[in-house]
Amino acid sequence: MASADTSASAPSARRSLAVKLFAVLLLLSGGAVLVTSVMGYLQARDALEDSIYNALTIARKGKARQVEAYFHNIRNDLVQLAASKMVLEASRAFRSGFDELDKQDVSTDLRSKLAAWYEAQFMPQTRRLLAKDVSVDEFLPSSAAGIYLQYYYIAANPHPEGMRDLLDDAGDGSAWSREHAIYHPLLRAASSGYGFEDLMLVDPHSGHMIYSVEKDADFATSVRTGPYRSSKVSTAVARCSAATDRTTVCFEDFAPYLPSNGDPEAFMAVPVFDQGVIIAVLIAQLHNEDIDAVVNSDRQWRQEGYGISGEAYLVGADHLLRSAPRAFFENRDQYFAELKAGGESQADIDAIERYGTPILHQRIDTQAVQSALAGVEGTGEIIGHRGAPVLASWGPLAVLGTRWALVAKIDSAEAFAPVDRLRRELLIASGVALVLVIATGAWLSRSLLGPLRELTAGVTRFAAGDYGAQVAVRTRDEIGALCAAFNGMVGQLRDKNAVIENKNRENEALLLNVLPAPIANRLRGGEQSIADGFAEVTVAFADIVGFTAMSSDMPPAEVVTLLNGLFSRFDQAAHELDIEKIKTVGDAYMAVCGLPVQVPDHAARMMRMAIRMVHITREHAMEHRVAMKLRVGVNSGPVVAGVIGKSKYIYDLWGDTVNLASRMESGGIPDTIQVTRPVYEKLKDEFAFEPRGVIEVKGKGQVEAWLLRL
């Protein structure tokens, strides 16, 4: 009887233990599934949010660097131009000619003709922009010279508005016009070459604008007492007139400028010194288009990764836009509807419609803008200027003493759409996983014991990155053999992983020293052969004329120092313009723009690089007291780029584009930049090229070429 009871109780105990084990496994597994799903969702949301913030911040900082580089280049170009002999002599000549005209009487007929031109051509647009009726007398020049020059170079100019700069000499016989015929073509070429909207000279004593390339309505007026005395150009002149340093730069932020049809214009001014005395203020007028194109990615928002609602925008210290919002371009009706719904004043909406742009007329006062204008960088979810929640990255942008706020954002609804889909998918996956856990737990509770749990724990630790994980070998059966095999595998993988990590660190340091970062990343990713075709890049070759003969009489150390100093300055210029240096061979320098990261303005960047290389060579030659000139050849077109070599890598270019760029350099003229037709066609509106005609090129026959003389 006792024996029967004992035998009956054993299965019961085993069934009780199995039930308990099953219950524990079910609770643990079910809880793990639930926690994993919730944690997975939260971590995915946080990871997505972080990745979006990182992408927005990278985009914002990239645009900030582009804007800063734009103004930095303009500043350097303007300071260099103001220090040139050409500008100094032109300032003297125009001041003298203007003063001579101002002493003469102006006929009533000439004054009446100028007033008639204003009434017919200038006042209708001005009254529309100002939204009020103003008298023409408020805008006519008050000086005799102003009336005289505006008549001959504006009212009587045979060229239409926008092309008045083509008139070199009005033929009136005045001394001012004779000097204008000499210096205007040079200053016009400089203004066009540097990309200025206009280039002006102002007499700091009288405030008269004694010269202007474009000959708009501000030409020959007094910026001190004339119709534009309250404009930003007047402020820039007043500041620079008191300068004591010839490198002083006076920058005035964008504002609507009536002589330019009310467009947003900024002004950068520098003093022109003559024997320690300021005789003129040189002013570059800058249009908002270049900055707007950078911030708005040339309106290629989707291609730049902004999706359907993302954008970047620039706001001034007055909380007014310096770049147009995306909706203004994509859906103007919706844009104005959102302005009205957001509480924008009707006066501001009317101004946007009247001027045809929200720049300087739409006010943005979000938390991101306030923080950025206070000098604080940050990211976060805020209410955007359209009234919807957005993820944003913001930061200040300082340009020559002027602080702006730069914001990159995307709507929260669009940003978190993938996470919402993930939540639904996790709910489904969790349900399926729970069913599997119940079935598997029932079997495990009956068949597996402690050693397997220990092995599972060891595997989990190893999967989490604990390469020192070990499990105890408690039995000699199959589970014990599996534990022993696991311990051996962990030891081998730990040793191999240490070797691999050391090799990876060595390879990474070596690759980054000899290859561009994107190419190095591809090599690290496992690509065995890297060769890419690029449909459109710009290649430049530069060579020092007669360097071999010059260096033959110099000590070797001095030759190396001279060449290293020059090429180091070239490298710095290339870095500032995002141009990739390919190699140097002797005294030859090769660079490319447009790869491995493609940029739309590669030809313009390379031309600016070439100009700076010529100027750098001149400065370097003067500093080292040697006779040294530079030839530069530039060509645009397709190339093949790749990595060659096994033990010593090199990143190089091949193709007809490269060969022809080299021939442009070898067949060029010292102190000039020789370009091919593709470069000329791209940049003929930005740089003052002169045709060289057809030249003989080795291996190509006769090829057209153009020169940019500096």
ZADOSE-541947 format. One record per residue (C-alpha): x, y, z; residue in one letter. Coordinates in pm, whole numbers, plus 50000, padded with zeros to 5 digits. Example, Ala and Ser with C-alpha at 12.3 -4.5 7.8 and 13.67 -1.06 7.14 Angstrom:
2
512304955050780A/513674989450714S/
***
This chain:
710
500005000050000M/502825023350096A/504665014549779S/501675023449566A/501365057349737D/505025064949674T/504845055649309S/501745076349266A/503265106949430S/506375107949207A/504545115548880P/502455140449073S/505625158049197A/507095157548848R/503845171848708R/503895198848978S/507485208048896L/506705209248523A/503715231848588V/505785254848803K/508595256148550L/506135262148269F/504465290148466A/507815306648540V/508955303448179L/505655317048056L/505795347048287L/509425354148207L/509045349147834S/505785368447812G/507255396848017G/510375396747801A/508305398947485V/506285427747628L/509305446647761V/511265440347442T/508425453347228S/507945484547437V/511675490847467M/512135483647099G/509485509047009Y/510885535447245L/514455529347133Q/513455530046767A/511625562846822R/514575577747009D/517045564846748A/514965578946464L/514615611846643E/518375613346707D/519175604546347S/516835631746222I/518345657246458Y/521835646846344N/520865649545978A/519265683546032L/522275695846228T/524705683545962I/522635700345691A/522395732745890R/526105734345965K/526935726445603G/524785755445485K/526285777945752A/529775770145624R/528685777645267Q/527185811245366V/530245820445575E/532575810345290A/530565831645046Y/530935863245254F/534535854945344H/535455852944976N/533575885244897I/535365902845183R/538815891845067N/538055900844706D/536785935544801L/539725943745032V/542175932944764Q/540345953544501L/540305984744722A/544075982144768A/544735980044393S/546316008144195K/543406007443951M/540806016044217V/543046042644371L/543576060244039E/539906056443943A/538846072144275S/541086102144213R/539876106343857A/536136103043931F/536336126944229R/538076153044020S/535676149043726G/532616149843952F/533766181544131D/534416198243795E/530876190243673L/529376201944001D/530786236843948K/528946240543616Q/525356251743562D/522836226343436V/520256237343183S/516556237143268T/515956215742959D/518326188543076L/516746188743424R/513276185943270S/514306156543051K/515706138243351L/512496144843548A/510466131543256A/512516099343256W/511946095343630Y/508206100543591E/507956075343307A/510456048543412Q/511176050443784F/508236065243972M/505476040043877P/507416010944029Q/508506031944327T/504956043244408R/503706007444380R/506405994744618L/505896022744869L/502106019744837A/501746057344833K/501956086944596D/505356103844622V/506706133044425S/509456128844169V/511266158144334D/512036135644633E/514206113244413F/515916137344169L/519606144844238P/520186178544403S/523676185344262S/524526198343916A/526896169143859A/524226144443969G/521656157743723I/524226159343444Y/525566124143490L/522166108043550Q/520866123443229Y/523746111743008Y/524306077643170Y/520736068243271I/518016088343092A/519926091742761A/521656057942788N/520966038442465P/520986005542657H/517925993342854P/517775988943231E/520025960743342G/522435967343052M/523346003743118R/526815992343222D/527595985842853L/527956023542792L/531636032542830D/531526068542707D/528406090242673A/530256112542426G/529486144642619D/533156155142619G/533426159142998S/536556149843192A/534456125543398W/533376107043082S/536956105042956R/538026088643281E/534916066643272H/535906053442930A/539256042943079I/538276028043415Y/534696016143362H/535585985443151P/538105974943420L/535735980143712L/532865963743522R/535035932943462A/536045932143830A/532415934943945S/531335907443707S/534315885543789G/533675887044163Y/529915882344125G/528815916144266F/525355930044192E/526975964444160D/530285981144241L/530236017444355M/532606045244465L/531426071944710V/533206104144805D/533376102245187P/533486140345222H/530486149945011S/528646116645023G/528196116944645H/528226083844461M/530866093844207I/530786060444022Y/528556030043977S/528886000443741V/525135994743694E/524036031643681K/520846027243883D/518876056344029A/521276059844324D/524166068744089F/525486104444131A/523156111444428T/524376119744778S/523996090645016V/524356115745299R/521616140945206T/519966125944897G/516886104044850P/518676072944985Y/520176088945296R/518266064045515S/519416033445321S/521946007345427K/524466020045170V/524466053745352S/525176036045682T/528026016045528A/529636047645386V/529326065945717A/531026037345904R/533856032645656C/534516070145628S/535776069245986A/537986038445940A/541666039246032T/542646005545888D/542655998345515R/541385962945586T/538255975945761T/535085960645618V/531685976445685C/528855951945620F/525185961545624E/522485934945637D/519935929145361F/517125954645325A/514715964545045P/516545988744815Y/514416011044592L/517036017244318P/517075979244266S/513275976344235N/512945970744607G/514885938044598D/516715925944914P/520225939944890E/523205940045128A/526235962645110F/529875955745192M/532145986145197A/535905991745240V/537896024545253P/540246034944974V/543356051245120F/545696075644943D/548786083345148Q/546976075845471G/543826095645383V/540486080345281I/539616094444940I/536736071044857A/534626042444988V/534416011644762L/531055994044795I/529945959844670A/526175955544638Q/525125919644707L/521805904244602H/519965879144817N/519735853044538E/523085835944615D/522305831944986I/518725820744914D/520005794444669A/522385780144931V/519805778845210V/517065764744984N/519365739144819S/518595754144479D/514985743144554R/516035706444539Q/514625698344884W/513725661844817R/517125654744661Q/518775670144969E/516875646445199G/514255670745334Y/511295648945233G/507985666045160I/507925691045448S/511545697445546G/513455729245474E/516055753545605A/515535790745648Y/517575820945751L/516255848145985V/517815881746067G/518155899046404A/514915917546321D/513145883546306H/512505888445934L/513315861545679L/516555863045480R/515535832845267S/512165823445124A/510255794145283P/509655762645081R/505865766845067A/506285800344889F/507785782144590F/505805749544595E/502245760444679N/501785798044693R/498025796844756D/498525773845053Q/501415795645171Y/499265827145188F/496395807645346A/498755795645621E/500015831145674L/496485843645732K/495605813945955A/498795819346154G/497905855146241G/500285873146004E/499275909645970S/497515920145652Q/500115947445602A/502915921745593D/500925899245357I/500305928845127D/504035937145133A/504945901345038I/502555902544741E/503715937444642R/507435929844650Y/506975894444521G/509025878844801T/508615870445172P/512275879645232I/512435909445471L/508625909745496H/507625877745680Q/508295877046053R/509485844746221I/509495844046601D/509715807346696T/511605793246992Q/514335781146756A/514865815946610V/514925832346952Q/517535807747080S/519715810346770A/519675848446777L/520705846047143A/523785826347029G/522555791947140V/522685760546926E/520155733346986G/517685707346865T/514175698946972G/510525695646887E/508895729946864I/505915747046706I/507125758846366G/506345791046186H/503455773446005R/501835764546341G/502565726846323A/504955706746547P/508375702446386V/511735686746465L/514315714246430A/518025721146457S/519005757246508W/522095778146561G/523535813146515P/525295824246198L/527675853646235A/528775872845925V/531015903445966L/529395914546289G/525855906046175T/524055877746354R/521455856246182W/519555825246288A/519755794246070L/517085767646124V/516665733445959A/513385715446028K/510935688245921I/507325682846027D/506985658846321S/504165639846147A/506405631445853E/509455624446072A/507675599146297F/505635581746027A/508075551946015P/507815547846396V/504035547146379D/504245518946127R/506765501446352L/504345503146647R/501645485146452R/504115459046330E/505445453446684L/501935446646814L/501455419846552I/504945405446608A/504425405146986S/501215385246951G/502905359646729V/505905357946961A/503685352247265L/502025322147100V/505435307847016L/506635313747371V/503695294547517I/504305264747289A/508045264947335T/507845270647711G/505635240247756A/508245218547592W/511265234647757L/509725231648102S/509625194348063R/512865186947883S/515555212147967L/517225218848297L/519735241948456G/522795236548229P/520835247747926L/519715279448103R/523335286448190E/524335280947830L/521545304247713T/522715330747956A/526285327347827G/525145330847468V/523095361747561T/526095377947729R/528265370347429F/525675384447189A/525545416047401A/529295421047359G/530725402847662D/533555383947488Y/534725369747821G/531515350147871A/532045314247996Q/529635287148110V/530275259548362A/530555223848225V/528475204548481R/527685172848286T/529355149348035R/526335145547808D/525495164447491E/524685196347682I/528055194647859G/529825190147523A/527915220047386L/528985241547682C/532625231847632A/532415239347260A/530875273247338F/533705282147577N/536295272847312G/534495292647044M/534285323947266V/538025322347338G/538945319246970Q/536615347046862L/537915370047137R/541505365347019D/540625369646653K/538495400146725N/541405417046903A/543675411146603V/541025423946361I/540425455646564E/544155463846569N/544415458746193K/541315479746130N/542765508846330R/546035507146138E/544285505045801N/541965533945883E/544805557245980A/546735547945664L/543765552445431L/542805586645569L/546355599045510N/546375590845138V/542755590245019L/539665612245039P/537395602645328A/534505589245109P/536925567244914I/538555555145235A/535115546145373N/534415525345065R/537695506845099L/536885499945464R/533505487345350G/535195459745155G/535315472644797E/538255456644622Q/538355478344312S/537195514244323I/536635530943987A/533885556243933D/532735575943636G/531695611943687F/529675628543413A/530645664243493E/533605677043695V/536155704843651T/539895697143642V/542705722643678A/546455719843620F/548845746843739A/552545749343662D/555225774243768I/556775789543458V/560525784343438G/560765768643783F/563365742943677T/565725769643548A/565085792243846M/565595764644104S/568815751643946S/570775779944113D/569075775744453M/570095752844740P/567895721644758P/566505730845100A/565495765244974E/563775750044669V/561775726344888V/560845754345131T/559725777244849L/557645750544676L/556185736444998N/555105771045114G/553385778344783L/551605744644758F/550545746645123S/548765779245044R/547195762544740F/546005734144968D/544435759145210Q/542555776244926A/541365742344797A/540125733045145H/538165765645176E/536495760144838L/535825722544891D/538145713444605I/539975679944602E/543715681044549K/544765650844343I/548545652744334K/551665673644275T/554415663944035V/557495685544066G/556285721344035D/552905710943885A/549675710644086Y/546505691243992M/543065695644149A/539455686444072V/536055699344183C/532895678344168G/534165645244305L/534045623344502P/531125644744630V/529305661044340Q/528525698444355V/526515718444102P/528875748544085D/532115729344034H/533255750943740A/532745783843928A/534555770544234R/537495758744029M/537725792143849M/537825810244184R/540505785544291M/542525793043977A/542235830744036I/543395826844393R/546295804444285M/547575831444048V/547285858044319H/548895835144578I/551825828444341T/552345865644293R/552305872144668E/554605842544733H/557065854444470A/557135889344623M/557625875544975E/560555853444865H/561985878944617R/561935855544320V/560575858643969A/557775833443955M/554625831943741K/551865806343714L/550095790443418R/546685774943484V/544585753343254G/540955744443330V/538575720043158N/535165705343245S/533775671843141G/533545634943231P/536335616443407V/537075582643552V/538445582743906A/539765553944105G/542265539244344V/545305521944203I/548085503144372G/548295476044634K/551035485344875S/550825523144817K/547415536344728Y/546865566544506I/543605582644399Y/543885595044040D/541845606843739L/541825595943374W/540135606543055G/540185632242778D/538955658743020T/542125654743227V/544405653942922N/542875685242772L/543075703943104A/546785695443113S/547205707842754R/545405740042845M/548025745943112E/551075736342908S/549895757542616G/548785786842831G/550235821242897I/551935830643227P/549695848343481D/546545838243292T/543945811043317I/543285792442991Q/539955774142965V/538125752442713T/534735758142559R/532795737742823P/534215760143098V/533645791642894Y/530015782742826E/529345776543195K/531055808043325L/530925833643044K/528285853543234D/530365853843555E/533925860243432F/535355883643169A/537015858542934F/538735869142615E/538915845642317P/542305832642226R/541065815641916G/542045781141794V/545285766741928I/547145734841838E/546875708542111V/548995677342109K/546885646742045G/543735667941989K/544525689541692G/542995724041691Q/540995734042001V/539245766642090E/540545783742404A/539695814242612W/541845833942855L/541115851043186L/543785876743244R/544495887443600L/
***
